């Protein structure tokens, strides 16, 4: 995998956009606990991609990518809960869940590509 900076990675760019979208959707949410948990999980995805990339070690990068993928799963779960308790409508939940699944698949592919190189 040849890249100069984590900012060049599509998965980092997409996960940053997802985090911004989560902040936008939940900006006026009065359930502070779930809102804060969801925004933390969303921000954790690109943050862990960046932190792992900056460690300049494939094993460390893979570890942080696994953490990012776990945060994507956490966010997906919270999106389902948010929809079921009426914080977001089903179309918004489906949109964000689809984006989160795509990012998780990209992370899986990146992890797999790093695994074949070590």
N, C-alpha and C positions, 0 to 999 in steps of 0.2 A: 504494500500500500504506500504509494508515494503522495505525500502532501507536505506542505510547508508549515501549515498552522491549522489548528482545529477549526478555525473560522471557515476554512475551505470545505469542511465535511458537510455533505448534504444533511446527514442525520442531525448534526449540531444546529444547522440553520432551521430545519423543520421543527426541531424540538424547542428552539427559541420562539418561533412563531406560535407554537402550541401554548407555551407558557404565557405569552402575551394574550392570546385568545382566552385562556382560562381566567386571567385577571379581568379582561373585559366582560366576560359573561357573568362573573360573580362579583363585580364591582359593587353592586347595590344589595348584595345578599346580606340579610340580617343574621344569619346563622354563622356567627364568627368562628366557631370551632371547626365546622366542616369546611368553610371557605378558606380558613388559614391552612388547614391540613392539605387541601387540594392545591392551593397555590404553592405551598412548600414542595409537594410531590412534583408538580409541573416544573418548577424552577430547578429541582434536583436533577432532572434528566439532562439538560444541556450543561449544567454545572459539573456533573460527574464526568461527562464526555470530555469537557475542557480540562478538568483536573487530571484525569488519566492520561490524556494526550501530552500534557506538559511534564509528565514524569519521565518521559523518554525511555520507557522500558515496556516491552510488549506484555510481560506478565502483569505489571501494574496497570497498564492501559486496559487489558482484558478484565481485570478485577473491577475497575471503575465502570467499564461498560456493562458488566453484570449488575452493578449497583444501579446504574441508570435504567436498565431493563426492569429491575425490580420496582423502581419508582414509577415506571410506566404502568406496570400491573397494579400498583397501589392506586394510581390516578384513575385507571379504568374502573376499579371497584368503587371508588368514591363517586364517579360519574353515575354509575348505576344507582347508588344509594340516593344521590341528589335528585335524580329523576323520579325515583319511587316516592320520595317524601315531598315532591312538588317544588323543589328549588329551581329546576330547569325542565323544559318541555322535552318530549321524546325526540323531536328532530334535532335539537341542539345536543342532546346526549348522544344520539347516533353519530352526528358529525364529529364530535370530539372523541368519541370512542374509536371511530374509524381512523382518525389521525393518530391516536395513541397506538393502535394496533400496527399501523404502518411504520411508525417509529420503532416499535419493539421488533418488528421484522427486519428493519434496517440494522438495528443493533445486533440482532442475532447473526446477520450476514457478516457484519464487521468482526464480531467475535470469532466466527468461523474462519474468516480470512486470516486473522492473527494466529489462530490455533494451528493452521497448516504451515505457518512460517516458523514456529518454535520447535 
